[in-house]
Structures are given as structure tokens and as C-alpha cells.
Amino acid sequence: MGRYIVTICWSVVYMLIVGFIAAPLTQNVFNLQDAVIVGIIFGVLFAAIIPTITAHSSKDKSNFTKLK
């Protein structure tokens, strides 16, 4: 569970940074709410997809190898 929380928090931080930099480049106004929502969505996706991909690529005895 902690992995999901950490991934979501970091994805929100990265999305805030990317949104803050990209908004002036695209001549838009930085919207904090949109950046947080997109960061949460990407965080949940990455937290769910990355263990599944690594479980298929390596043969270890972790709980994630049962996701096959």
C-alpha cells in the first residue's frame, strides 16, 4: 500500500512541475486542480502497471509474479 501512496505523491509533484513549466510555453494559465488530478491518474496507473510488467519480465518469488 505504501508503494501506491509514494508513487501517487511523486507523480503529483512531477505533474505540478511539468504543468508549471508547460503552461507559459503553451500560453495557458497554470491550473493547480487539473495538474493534481492528472498526477493522481498517472500515479495510480503507474503504480498498477509497473509491477505487472516487471512480474512478467523476471522470475522472482515476490507476490507480483502471481499476477500472470
Predicted model as a PDB file, atoms N, CA, C, CB and O in Angstrom, pLDDT in the B-factor column:
MODEL        1                                                                  
ATOM      1  N   MET A   1       0.822  -1.193   0.000  1.00 75.00           N  
ATOM      2  CA  MET A   1       0.000   0.000   0.000  1.00 75.00           C  
ATOM      3  C   MET A   1       0.866   1.257   0.000  1.00 75.00           C  
ATOM      4  CB  MET A   1      -0.935  -0.002   1.204  1.00 75.00           C  
ATOM      5  O   MET A   1       0.522   2.269  -0.611  1.00 75.00           O  
ATOM      6  N   GLY A   2       1.985   1.169   0.692  1.00 80.00           N  
ATOM      7  CA  GLY A   2       2.870   2.326   0.751  1.00 80.00           C  
ATOM      8  C   GLY A   2       3.452   2.685  -0.602  1.00 80.00           C  
ATOM      9  O   GLY A   2       3.699   3.854  -0.898  1.00 80.00           O  
ATOM     10  N   ARG A   3       3.670   1.650  -1.430  1.00 78.00           N  
ATOM     11  CA  ARG A   3       4.208   1.888  -2.767  1.00 78.00           C  
ATOM     12  C   ARG A   3       3.244   2.739  -3.596  1.00 78.00           C  
ATOM     13  CB  ARG A   3       4.487   0.553  -3.478  1.00 78.00           C  
ATOM     14  O   ARG A   3       3.670   3.611  -4.353  1.00 78.00           O  
ATOM     15  N   TYR A   4       1.951   2.480  -3.449  1.00 81.00           N  
ATOM     16  CA  TYR A   4       0.952   3.246  -4.182  1.00 81.00           C  
ATOM     17  C   TYR A   4       0.929   4.709  -3.732  1.00 81.00           C  
ATOM     18  CB  TYR A   4      -0.429   2.618  -4.001  1.00 81.00           C  
ATOM     19  O   TYR A   4       0.834   5.621  -4.553  1.00 81.00           O  
ATOM     20  N   ILE A   5       1.014   4.912  -2.440  1.00 88.00           N  
ATOM     21  CA  ILE A   5       0.969   6.275  -1.903  1.00 88.00           C  
ATOM     22  C   ILE A   5       2.191   7.070  -2.347  1.00 88.00           C  
ATOM     23  CB  ILE A   5       0.885   6.249  -0.367  1.00 88.00           C  
ATOM     24  O   ILE A   5       2.069   8.222  -2.762  1.00 88.00           O  
ATOM     25  N   VAL A   6       3.369   6.455  -2.261  1.00 88.00           N  
ATOM     26  CA  VAL A   6       4.601   7.141  -2.667  1.00 88.00           C  
ATOM     27  C   VAL A   6       4.580   7.452  -4.161  1.00 88.00           C  
ATOM     28  CB  VAL A   6       5.835   6.285  -2.321  1.00 88.00           C  
ATOM     29  O   VAL A   6       4.967   8.546  -4.572  1.00 88.00           O  
ATOM     30  N   THR A   7       4.132   6.496  -4.974  1.00 85.00           N  
ATOM     31  CA  THR A   7       4.066   6.715  -6.422  1.00 85.00           C  
ATOM     32  C   THR A   7       3.090   7.825  -6.769  1.00 85.00           C  
ATOM     33  CB  THR A   7       3.664   5.429  -7.139  1.00 85.00           C  
ATOM     34  O   THR A   7       3.377   8.658  -7.629  1.00 85.00           O  
ATOM     35  N   ILE A   8       1.948   7.844  -6.115  1.00 87.00           N  
ATOM     36  CA  ILE A   8       0.959   8.889  -6.378  1.00 87.00           C  
ATOM     37  C   ILE A   8       1.501  10.256  -5.954  1.00 87.00           C  
ATOM     38  CB  ILE A   8      -0.364   8.583  -5.638  1.00 87.00           C  
ATOM     39  O   ILE A   8       1.340  11.239  -6.678  1.00 87.00           O  
ATOM     40  N   CYS A   9       2.134  10.320  -4.799  1.00 90.00           N  
ATOM     41  CA  CYS A   9       2.684  11.611  -4.333  1.00 90.00           C  
ATOM     42  C   CYS A   9       3.747  12.140  -5.283  1.00 90.00           C  
ATOM     43  CB  CYS A   9       3.280  11.465  -2.925  1.00 90.00           C  
ATOM     44  O   CYS A   9       3.736  13.323  -5.624  1.00 90.00           O  
ATOM     45  N   TRP A  10       4.667  11.281  -5.716  1.00 91.00           N  
ATOM     46  CA  TRP A  10       5.713  11.731  -6.629  1.00 91.00           C  
ATOM     47  C   TRP A  10       5.148  12.110  -8.002  1.00 91.00           C  
ATOM     48  CB  TRP A  10       6.772  10.644  -6.784  1.00 91.00           C  
ATOM     49  O   TRP A  10       5.624  13.057  -8.628  1.00 91.00           O  
ATOM     50  N   SER A  11       4.155  11.386  -8.460  1.00 91.00           N  
ATOM     51  CA  SER A  11       3.580  11.740  -9.761  1.00 91.00           C  
ATOM     52  C   SER A  11       2.849  13.077  -9.687  1.00 91.00           C  
ATOM     53  CB  SER A  11       2.620  10.641 -10.241  1.00 91.00           C  
ATOM     54  O   SER A  11       2.853  13.834 -10.657  1.00 91.00           O  
ATOM     55  N   VAL A  12       2.225  13.376  -8.555  1.00 92.00           N  
ATOM     56  CA  VAL A  12       1.584  14.684  -8.393  1.00 92.00           C  
ATOM     57  C   VAL A  12       2.636  15.783  -8.377  1.00 92.00           C  
ATOM     58  CB  VAL A  12       0.744  14.728  -7.096  1.00 92.00           C  
ATOM     59  O   VAL A  12       2.448  16.831  -8.996  1.00 92.00           O  
ATOM     60  N   VAL A  13       3.747  15.554  -7.673  1.00 94.00           N  
ATOM     61  CA  VAL A  13       4.818  16.557  -7.629  1.00 94.00           C  
ATOM     62  C   VAL A  13       5.377  16.801  -9.028  1.00 94.00           C  
ATOM     63  CB  VAL A  13       5.947  16.106  -6.675  1.00 94.00           C  
ATOM     64  O   VAL A  13       5.548  17.949  -9.438  1.00 94.00           O  
ATOM     65  N   TYR A  14       5.662  15.723  -9.762  1.00 93.00           N  
ATOM     66  CA  TYR A  14       6.193  15.874 -11.117  1.00 93.00           C  
ATOM     67  C   TYR A  14       5.200  16.562 -12.041  1.00 93.00           C  
ATOM     68  CB  TYR A  14       6.570  14.518 -11.688  1.00 93.00           C  
ATOM     69  O   TYR A  14       5.591  17.376 -12.877  1.00 93.00           O  
ATOM     70  N   MET A  15       3.925  16.245 -11.898  1.00 92.00           N  
ATOM     71  CA  MET A  15       2.917  16.869 -12.759  1.00 92.00           C  
ATOM     72  C   MET A  15       2.772  18.348 -12.443  1.00 92.00           C  
ATOM     73  CB  MET A  15       1.566  16.165 -12.602  1.00 92.00           C  
ATOM     74  O   MET A  15       2.526  19.148 -13.346  1.00 92.00           O  
ATOM     75  N   LEU A  16       2.920  18.727 -11.176  1.00 93.00           N  
ATOM     76  CA  LEU A  16       2.885  20.151 -10.825  1.00 93.00           C  
ATOM     77  C   LEU A  16       4.055  20.891 -11.466  1.00 93.00           C  
ATOM     78  CB  LEU A  16       2.915  20.332  -9.294  1.00 93.00           C  
ATOM     79  O   LEU A  16       3.889  22.000 -11.974  1.00 93.00           O  
ATOM     80  N   ILE A  17       5.231  20.282 -11.441  1.00 94.00           N  
ATOM     81  CA  ILE A  17       6.403  20.903 -12.045  1.00 94.00           C  
ATOM     82  C   ILE A  17       6.232  21.020 -13.557  1.00 94.00           C  
ATOM     83  CB  ILE A  17       7.668  20.100 -11.712  1.00 94.00           C  
ATOM     84  O   ILE A  17       6.494  22.072 -14.141  1.00 94.00           O  
ATOM     85  N   VAL A  18       5.791  19.931 -14.185  1.00 93.00           N  
ATOM     86  CA  VAL A  18       5.597  19.942 -15.641  1.00 93.00           C  
ATOM     87  C   VAL A  18       4.517  20.944 -16.031  1.00 93.00           C  
ATOM     88  CB  VAL A  18       5.223  18.534 -16.151  1.00 93.00           C  
ATOM     89  O   VAL A  18       4.682  21.681 -17.004  1.00 93.00           O  
ATOM     90  N   GLY A  19       3.423  20.979 -15.290  1.00 92.00           N  
ATOM     91  CA  GLY A  19       2.353  21.932 -15.590  1.00 92.00           C  
ATOM     92  C   GLY A  19       2.790  23.368 -15.402  1.00 92.00           C  
ATOM     93  O   GLY A  19       2.415  24.242 -16.183  1.00 92.00           O  
ATOM     94  N   PHE A  20       3.582  23.618 -14.368  1.00 94.00           N  
ATOM     95  CA  PHE A  20       4.059  24.975 -14.112  1.00 94.00           C  
ATOM     96  C   PHE A  20       4.993  25.455 -15.220  1.00 94.00           C  
ATOM     97  CB  PHE A  20       4.772  25.040 -12.763  1.00 94.00           C  
ATOM     98  O   PHE A  20       4.972  26.629 -15.589  1.00 94.00           O  
ATOM     99  N   ILE A  21       5.807  24.551 -15.746  1.00 94.00           N  
ATOM    100  CA  ILE A  21       6.730  24.915 -16.823  1.00 94.00           C  
ATOM    101  C   ILE A  21       6.013  24.976 -18.165  1.00 94.00           C  
ATOM    102  CB  ILE A  21       7.887  23.916 -16.894  1.00 94.00           C  
ATOM    103  O   ILE A  21       6.285  25.866 -18.971  1.00 94.00           O  
ATOM    104  N   ALA A  22       5.099  24.036 -18.412  1.00 93.00           N  
ATOM    105  CA  ALA A  22       4.451  23.940 -19.724  1.00 93.00           C  
ATOM    106  C   ALA A  22       3.384  25.001 -19.947  1.00 93.00           C  
ATOM    107  CB  ALA A  22       3.837  22.580 -19.889  1.00 93.00           C  
ATOM    108  O   ALA A  22       3.124  25.374 -21.091  1.00 93.00           O  
ATOM    109  N   ALA A  23       2.763  25.494 -18.888  1.00 93.00           N  
ATOM    110  CA  ALA A  23       1.682  26.479 -19.055  1.00 93.00           C  
ATOM    111  C   ALA A  23       2.155  27.748 -19.764  1.00 93.00           C  
ATOM    112  CB  ALA A  23       1.096  26.844 -17.695  1.00 93.00           C  
ATOM    113  O   ALA A  23       1.495  28.171 -20.713  1.00 93.00           O  
ATOM    114  N   PRO A  24       3.248  28.372 -19.362  1.00 93.00           N  
ATOM    115  CA  PRO A  24       3.687  29.562 -20.098  1.00 93.00           C  
ATOM    116  C   PRO A  24       4.172  29.248 -21.518  1.00 93.00           C  
ATOM    117  CB  PRO A  24       4.793  30.252 -19.333  1.00 93.00           C  
ATOM    118  O   PRO A  24       4.058  30.077 -22.421  1.00 93.00           O  
ATOM    119  N   LEU A  25       4.712  28.040 -21.700  1.00 94.00           N  
ATOM    120  CA  LEU A  25       5.199  27.686 -23.032  1.00 94.00           C  
ATOM    121  C   LEU A  25       4.055  27.525 -24.027  1.00 94.00           C  
ATOM    122  CB  LEU A  25       6.015  26.401 -22.969  1.00 94.00           C  
ATOM    123  O   LEU A  25       4.215  27.796 -25.217  1.00 94.00           O  
ATOM    124  N   THR A  26       2.903  27.083 -23.536  1.00 93.00           N  
ATOM    125  CA  THR A  26       1.738  26.931 -24.408  1.00 93.00           C  
ATOM    126  C   THR A  26       0.796  28.116 -24.323  1.00 93.00           C  
ATOM    127  CB  THR A  26       0.991  25.668 -24.061  1.00 93.00           C  
ATOM    128  O   THR A  26      -0.302  28.077 -24.878  1.00 93.00           O  
ATOM    129  N   GLN A  27       1.204  29.155 -23.644  1.00 93.00           N  
ATOM    130  CA  GLN A  27       0.444  30.395 -23.473  1.00 93.00           C  
ATOM    131  C   GLN A  27      -0.902  30.142 -22.807  1.00 93.00           C  
ATOM    132  CB  GLN A  27       0.234  31.074 -24.821  1.00 93.00           C  
ATOM    133  O   GLN A  27      -1.923  30.710 -23.195  1.00 93.00           O  
ATOM    134  N   ASN A  28      -0.882  29.280 -21.797  1.00 91.00           N  
ATOM    135  CA  ASN A  28      -2.064  28.994 -20.988  1.00 91.00           C  
ATOM    136  C   ASN A  28      -1.796  29.405 -19.552  1.00 91.00           C  
ATOM    137  CB  ASN A  28      -2.448  27.494 -21.066  1.00 91.00           C  
ATOM    138  O   ASN A  28      -0.668  29.738 -19.186  1.00 91.00           O  
ATOM    139  N   VAL A  29      -2.835  29.378 -18.754  1.00 94.00           N  
ATOM    140  CA  VAL A  29      -2.713  29.675 -17.335  1.00 94.00           C  
ATOM    141  C   VAL A  29      -2.545  28.355 -16.588  1.00 94.00           C  
ATOM    142  CB  VAL A  29      -3.955  30.472 -16.810  1.00 94.00           C  
ATOM    143  O   VAL A  29      -3.238  27.378 -16.873  1.00 94.00           O  
ATOM    144  N   PHE A  30      -1.619  28.335 -15.631  1.00 93.00           N  
ATOM    145  CA  PHE A  30      -1.387  27.125 -14.834  1.00 93.00           C  
ATOM    146  C   PHE A  30      -2.582  26.884 -13.930  1.00 93.00           C  
ATOM    147  CB  PHE A  30      -0.084  27.245 -13.994  1.00 93.00           C  
ATOM    148  O   PHE A  30      -2.970  27.760 -13.157  1.00 93.00           O  
ATOM    149  N   ASN A  31      -3.167  25.690 -14.029  1.00 92.00           N  
ATOM    150  CA  ASN A  31      -4.314  25.319 -13.222  1.00 92.00           C  
ATOM    151  C   ASN A  31      -3.888  24.219 -12.255  1.00 92.00           C  
ATOM    152  CB  ASN A  31      -5.503  24.855 -14.113  1.00 92.00           C  
ATOM    153  O   ASN A  31      -3.596  23.097 -12.667  1.00 92.00           O  
ATOM    154  N   LEU A  32      -3.856  24.546 -10.981  1.00 92.00           N  
ATOM    155  CA  LEU A  32      -3.391  23.626  -9.951  1.00 92.00           C  
ATOM    156  C   LEU A  32      -4.282  22.388  -9.852  1.00 92.00           C  
ATOM    157  CB  LEU A  32      -3.334  24.334  -8.605  1.00 92.00           C  
ATOM    158  O   LEU A  32      -3.780  21.273  -9.712  1.00 92.00           O  
ATOM    159  N   GLN A  33      -5.573  22.573  -9.923  1.00 94.00           N  
ATOM    160  CA  GLN A  33      -6.503  21.456  -9.780  1.00 94.00           C  
ATOM    161  C   GLN A  33      -6.340  20.440 -10.911  1.00 94.00           C  
ATOM    162  CB  GLN A  33      -7.942  21.970  -9.743  1.00 94.00           C  
ATOM    163  O   GLN A  33      -6.340  19.235 -10.661  1.00 94.00           O  
ATOM    164  N   ASP A  34      -6.204  20.899 -12.120  1.00 91.00           N  
ATOM    165  CA  ASP A  34      -6.013  19.992 -13.254  1.00 91.00           C  
ATOM    166  C   ASP A  34      -4.705  19.214 -13.134  1.00 91.00           C  
ATOM    167  CB  ASP A  34      -6.035  20.776 -14.567  1.00 91.00           C  
ATOM    168  O   ASP A  34      -4.658  18.021 -13.431  1.00 91.00           O  
ATOM    169  N   ALA A  35      -3.650  19.890 -12.701  1.00 91.00           N  
ATOM    170  CA  ALA A  35      -2.353  19.226 -12.560  1.00 91.00           C  
ATOM    171  C   ALA A  35      -2.401  18.144 -11.491  1.00 91.00           C  
ATOM    172  CB  ALA A  35      -1.265  20.245 -12.221  1.00 91.00           C  
ATOM    173  O   ALA A  35      -1.805  17.080 -11.661  1.00 91.00           O  
ATOM    174  N   VAL A  36      -3.095  18.400 -10.403  1.00 93.00           N  
ATOM    175  CA  VAL A  36      -3.197  17.401  -9.330  1.00 93.00           C  
ATOM    176  C   VAL A  36      -4.020  16.204  -9.790  1.00 93.00           C  
ATOM    177  CB  VAL A  36      -3.827  18.024  -8.063  1.00 93.00           C  
ATOM    178  O   VAL A  36      -3.652  15.062  -9.513  1.00 93.00           O  
ATOM    179  N   ILE A  37      -5.117  16.444 -10.482  1.00 93.00           N  
ATOM    180  CA  ILE A  37      -5.965  15.343 -10.957  1.00 93.00           C  
ATOM    181  C   ILE A  37      -5.212  14.467 -11.952  1.00 93.00           C  
ATOM    182  CB  ILE A  37      -7.250  15.891 -11.605  1.00 93.00           C  
ATOM    183  O   ILE A  37      -5.262  13.241 -11.860  1.00 93.00           O  
ATOM    184  N   VAL A  38      -4.521  15.083 -12.892  1.00 92.00           N  
ATOM    185  CA  VAL A  38      -3.752  14.313 -13.876  1.00 92.00           C  
ATOM    186  C   VAL A  38      -2.619  13.553 -13.182  1.00 92.00           C  
ATOM    187  CB  VAL A  38      -3.181  15.248 -14.980  1.00 92.00           C  
ATOM    188  O   VAL A  38      -2.328  12.414 -13.545  1.00 92.00           O  
ATOM    189  N   GLY A  39      -1.985  14.167 -12.197  1.00 91.00           N  
ATOM    190  CA  GLY A  39      -0.925  13.491 -11.449  1.00 91.00           C  
ATOM    191  C   GLY A  39      -1.432  12.277 -10.699  1.00 91.00           C  
ATOM    192  O   GLY A  39      -0.754  11.251 -10.656  1.00 91.00           O  
ATOM    193  N   ILE A  40      -2.611  12.375 -10.108  1.00 91.00           N  
ATOM    194  CA  ILE A  40      -3.189  11.235  -9.392  1.00 91.00           C  
ATOM    195  C   ILE A  40      -3.531  10.112 -10.363  1.00 91.00           C  
ATOM    196  CB  ILE A  40      -4.448  11.664  -8.612  1.00 91.00           C  
ATOM    197  O   ILE A  40      -3.289   8.941 -10.070  1.00 91.00           O  
ATOM    198  N   ILE A  41      -4.088  10.460 -11.506  1.00 92.00           N  
ATOM    199  CA  ILE A  41      -4.433   9.443 -12.503  1.00 92.00           C  
ATOM    200  C   ILE A  41      -3.189   8.713 -12.977  1.00 92.00           C  
ATOM    201  CB  ILE A  41      -5.159  10.079 -13.697  1.00 92.00           C  
ATOM    202  O   ILE A  41      -3.173   7.483 -13.016  1.00 92.00           O  
ATOM    203  N   PHE A  42      -2.139   9.457 -13.342  1.00 90.00           N  
ATOM    204  CA  PHE A  42      -0.906   8.816 -13.783  1.00 90.00           C  
ATOM    205  C   PHE A  42      -0.256   8.018 -12.658  1.00 90.00           C  
ATOM    206  CB  PHE A  42       0.069   9.860 -14.313  1.00 90.00           C  
ATOM    207  O   PHE A  42       0.313   6.956 -12.910  1.00 90.00           O  
ATOM    208  N   GLY A  43      -0.328   8.503 -11.433  1.00 88.00           N  
ATOM    209  CA  GLY A  43       0.248   7.782 -10.303  1.00 88.00           C  
ATOM    210  C   GLY A  43      -0.413   6.442 -10.076  1.00 88.00           C  
ATOM    211  O   GLY A  43       0.263   5.443  -9.831  1.00 88.00           O  
ATOM    212  N   VAL A  44      -1.733   6.416 -10.155  1.00 89.00           N  
ATOM    213  CA  VAL A  44      -2.452   5.150  -9.979  1.00 89.00           C  
ATOM    214  C   VAL A  44      -2.135   4.193 -11.121  1.00 89.00           C  
ATOM    215  CB  VAL A  44      -3.973   5.395  -9.897  1.00 89.00           C  
ATOM    216  O   VAL A  44      -1.928   3.000 -10.897  1.00 89.00           O  
ATOM    217  N   LEU A  45      -2.098   4.713 -12.339  1.00 89.00           N  
ATOM    218  CA  LEU A  45      -1.775   3.857 -13.482  1.00 89.00           C  
ATOM    219  C   LEU A  45      -0.371   3.279 -13.368  1.00 89.00           C  
ATOM    220  CB  LEU A  45      -1.908   4.641 -14.786  1.00 89.00           C  
ATOM    221  O   LEU A  45      -0.174   2.080 -13.567  1.00 89.00           O  
ATOM    222  N   PHE A  46       0.604   4.123 -13.049  1.00 86.00           N  
ATOM    223  CA  PHE A  46       1.978   3.631 -12.935  1.00 86.00           C  
ATOM    224  C   PHE A  46       2.129   2.653 -11.782  1.00 86.00           C  
ATOM    225  CB  PHE A  46       2.943   4.794 -12.754  1.00 86.00           C  
ATOM    226  O   PHE A  46       2.849   1.662 -11.907  1.00 86.00           O  
ATOM    227  N   ALA A  47       1.460   2.912 -10.658  1.00 85.00           N  
ATOM    228  CA  ALA A  47       1.570   2.015  -9.513  1.00 85.00           C  
ATOM    229  C   ALA A  47       0.942   0.658  -9.801  1.00 85.00           C  
ATOM    230  CB  ALA A  47       0.916   2.639  -8.294  1.00 85.00           C  
ATOM    231  O   ALA A  47       1.341  -0.345  -9.209  1.00 85.00           O  
ATOM    232  N   ALA A  48      -0.028   0.615 -10.696  1.00 84.00           N  
ATOM    233  CA  ALA A  48      -0.682  -0.649 -11.025  1.00 84.00           C  
ATOM    234  C   ALA A  48      -0.006  -1.371 -12.181  1.00 84.00           C  
ATOM    235  CB  ALA A  48      -2.131  -0.407 -11.359  1.00 84.00           C  
ATOM    236  O   ALA A  48       0.014  -2.602 -12.207  1.00 84.00           O  
ATOM    237  N   ILE A  49       0.546  -0.633 -13.135  1.00 84.00           N  
ATOM    238  CA  ILE A  49       1.085  -1.248 -14.346  1.00 84.00           C  
ATOM    239  C   ILE A  49       2.529  -1.718 -14.176  1.00 84.00           C  
ATOM    240  CB  ILE A  49       1.003  -0.270 -15.496  1.00 84.00           C  
ATOM    241  O   ILE A  49       2.871  -2.804 -14.644  1.00 84.00           O  
ATOM    242  N   ILE A  50       3.368  -0.948 -13.533  1.00 78.00           N  
ATOM    243  CA  ILE A  50       4.794  -1.272 -13.448  1.00 78.00           C  
ATOM    244  C   ILE A  50       5.052  -2.602 -12.739  1.00 78.00           C  
ATOM    245  CB  ILE A  50       5.532  -0.161 -12.728  1.00 78.00           C  
ATOM    246  O   ILE A  50       5.869  -3.377 -13.238  1.00 78.00           O  
ATOM    247  N   PRO A  51       4.407  -2.922 -11.601  1.00 74.00           N  
ATOM    248  CA  PRO A  51       4.651  -4.244 -11.005  1.00 74.00           C  
ATOM    249  C   PRO A  51       4.193  -5.389 -11.902  1.00 74.00           C  
ATOM    250  CB  PRO A  51       3.950  -4.345  -9.667  1.00 74.00           C  
ATOM    251  O   PRO A  51       4.804  -6.458 -11.897  1.00 74.00           O  
ATOM    252  N   THR A  52       3.142  -5.182 -12.658  1.00 75.00           N  
ATOM    253  CA  THR A  52       2.669  -6.220 -13.568  1.00 75.00           C  
ATOM    254  C   THR A  52       3.684  -6.472 -14.673  1.00 75.00           C  
ATOM    255  CB  THR A  52       1.316  -5.830 -14.172  1.00 75.00           C  
ATOM    256  O   THR A  52       3.942  -7.623 -15.026  1.00 75.00           O  
ATOM    257  N   ILE A  53       4.260  -5.414 -15.221  1.00 75.00           N  
ATOM    258  CA  ILE A  53       5.258  -5.552 -16.281  1.00 75.00           C  
ATOM    259  C   ILE A  53       6.515  -6.232 -15.742  1.00 75.00           C  
ATOM    260  CB  ILE A  53       5.609  -4.172 -16.880  1.00 75.00           C  
ATOM    261  O   ILE A  53       7.059  -7.127 -16.388  1.00 75.00           O  
ATOM    262  N   THR A  54       6.970  -5.820 -14.582  1.00 71.00           N  
ATOM    263  CA  THR A  54       8.189  -6.420 -14.031  1.00 71.00           C  
ATOM    264  C   THR A  54       7.954  -7.859 -13.596  1.00 71.00           C  
ATOM    265  CB  THR A  54       8.697  -5.599 -12.849  1.00 71.00           C  
ATOM    266  O   THR A  54       8.890  -8.659 -13.608  1.00 71.00           O  
ATOM    267  N   ALA A  55       6.739  -8.207 -13.214  1.00 66.00           N  
ATOM    268  CA  ALA A  55       6.446  -9.594 -12.841  1.00 66.00           C  
ATOM    269  C   ALA A  55       6.544 -10.508 -14.054  1.00 66.00           C  
ATOM    270  CB  ALA A  55       5.046  -9.702 -12.208  1.00 66.00           C  
ATOM    271  O   ALA A  55       6.926 -11.671 -13.925  1.00 66.00           O  
ATOM    272  N   HIS A  56       6.206  -9.998 -15.219  1.00 64.00           N  
ATOM    273  CA  HIS A  56       6.299 -10.799 -16.426  1.00 64.00           C  
ATOM    274  C   HIS A  56       7.733 -10.884 -16.961  1.00 64.00           C  
ATOM    275  CB  HIS A  56       5.388 -10.228 -17.486  1.00 64.00           C  
ATOM    276  O   HIS A  56       8.070 -11.816 -17.692  1.00 64.00           O  
ATOM    277  N   SER A  57       8.564  -9.923 -16.602  1.00 63.00           N  
ATOM    278  CA  SER A  57       9.910  -9.889 -17.171  1.00 63.00           C  
ATOM    279  C   SER A  57      10.952 -10.606 -16.323  1.00 63.00           C  
ATOM    280  CB  SER A  57      10.331  -8.471 -17.371  1.00 63.00           C  
ATOM    281  O   SER A  57      12.027 -10.932 -16.827  1.00 63.00           O  
ATOM    282  N   SER A  58      10.665 -10.858 -15.058  1.00 60.00           N  
ATOM    283  CA  SER A  58      11.648 -11.537 -14.216  1.00 60.00           C  
ATOM    284  C   SER A  58      10.982 -12.688 -13.467  1.00 60.00           C  
ATOM    285  CB  SER A  58      12.298 -10.545 -13.218  1.00 60.00           C  
ATOM    286  O   SER A  58       9.776 -12.685 -13.223  1.00 60.00           O  
ATOM    287  N   LYS A  59      11.792 -13.654 -13.119  1.00 63.00           N  
ATOM    288  CA  LYS A  59      11.295 -14.827 -12.401  1.00 63.00           C  
ATOM    289  C   LYS A  59      11.756 -14.750 -10.949  1.00 63.00           C  
ATOM    290  CB  LYS A  59      11.790 -16.149 -13.073  1.00 63.00           C  
ATOM    291  O   LYS A  59      12.767 -15.347 -10.577  1.00 63.00           O  
ATOM    292  N   ASP A  60      11.021 -14.024 -10.146  1.00 60.00           N  
ATOM    293  CA  ASP A  60      11.352 -13.961  -8.734  1.00 60.00           C  
ATOM    294  C   ASP A  60      10.205 -14.562  -7.923  1.00 60.00           C  
ATOM    295  CB  ASP A  60      11.637 -12.500  -8.296  1.00 60.00           C  
ATOM    296  O   ASP A  60       9.194 -14.985  -8.483  1.00 60.00           O  
ATOM    297  N   LYS A  61      10.367 -14.593  -6.636  1.00 64.00           N  
ATOM    298  CA  LYS A  61       9.355 -15.215  -5.773  1.00 64.00           C  
ATOM    299  C   LYS A  61       8.561 -14.180  -5.008  1.00 64.00           C  
ATOM    300  CB  LYS A  61      10.007 -16.179  -4.799  1.00 64.00           C  
ATOM    301  O   LYS A  61       8.182 -14.412  -3.860  1.00 64.00           O  
ATOM    302  N   SER A  62       8.301 -13.029  -5.632  1.00 64.00           N  
ATOM    303  CA  SER A  62       7.517 -11.995  -4.972  1.00 64.00           C  
ATOM    304  C   SER A  62       6.029 -12.241  -5.197  1.00 64.00           C  
ATOM    305  CB  SER A  62       7.917 -10.599  -5.485  1.00 64.00           C  
ATOM    306  O   SER A  62       5.637 -13.114  -5.971  1.00 64.00           O  
ATOM    307  N   ASN A  63       5.226 -11.466  -4.516  1.00 64.00           N  
ATOM    308  CA  ASN A  63       3.778 -11.602  -4.656  1.00 64.00           C  
ATOM    309  C   ASN A  63       3.289 -11.188  -6.036  1.00 64.00           C  
ATOM    310  CB  ASN A  63       3.078 -10.779  -3.602  1.00 64.00           C  
ATOM    311  O   ASN A  63       2.214 -11.609  -6.464  1.00 64.00           O  
ATOM    312  N   PHE A  64       4.061 -10.372  -6.732  1.00 60.00           N  
ATOM    313  CA  PHE A  64       3.627  -9.844  -8.012  1.00 60.00           C  
ATOM    314  C   PHE A  64       3.795 -10.845  -9.159  1.00 60.00           C  
ATOM    315  CB  PHE A  64       4.389  -8.587  -8.320  1.00 60.00           C  
ATOM    316  O   PHE A  64       3.242 -10.644 -10.240  1.00 60.00           O  
ATOM    317  N   THR A  65       4.555 -11.921  -8.931  1.00 57.00           N  
ATOM    318  CA  THR A  65       4.684 -12.916 -10.005  1.00 57.00           C  
ATOM    319  C   THR A  65       3.408 -13.703 -10.172  1.00 57.00           C  
ATOM    320  CB  THR A  65       5.843 -13.867  -9.727  1.00 57.00           C  
ATOM    321  O   THR A  65       3.235 -14.379 -11.186  1.00 57.00           O  
ATOM    322  N   LYS A  66       2.519 -13.639  -9.223  1.00 60.00           N  
ATOM    323  CA  LYS A  66       1.234 -14.332  -9.322  1.00 60.00           C  
ATOM    324  C   LYS A  66       0.230 -13.556 -10.171  1.00 60.00           C  
ATOM    325  CB  LYS A  66       0.660 -14.568  -7.933  1.00 60.00           C  
ATOM    326  O   LYS A  66      -0.880 -14.035 -10.406  1.00 60.00           O  
ATOM    327  N   LEU A  67       0.606 -12.363 -10.632  1.00 56.00           N  
ATOM    328  CA  LEU A  67      -0.290 -11.542 -11.439  1.00 56.00           C  
ATOM    329  C   LEU A  67      -0.407 -12.041 -12.874  1.00 56.00           C  
ATOM    330  CB  LEU A  67       0.184 -10.112 -11.438  1.00 56.00           C  
ATOM    331  O   LEU A  67      -1.239 -11.548 -13.635  1.00 56.00           O  
ATOM    332  N   LYS A  68       0.407 -12.998 -13.244  1.00 51.00           N  
ATOM    333  CA  LYS A  68       0.409 -13.513 -14.615  1.00 51.00           C  
ATOM    334  C   LYS A  68      -0.877 -14.149 -14.863  1.00 51.00           C  
ATOM    335  CB  LYS A  68       1.538 -14.490 -14.873  1.00 51.00           C  
ATOM    336  O   LYS A  68      -1.113 -14.660 -15.958  1.00 51.00           O  
TER     337      LYS A  68                                                      
ENDMDL                                                                          
END                                                                             
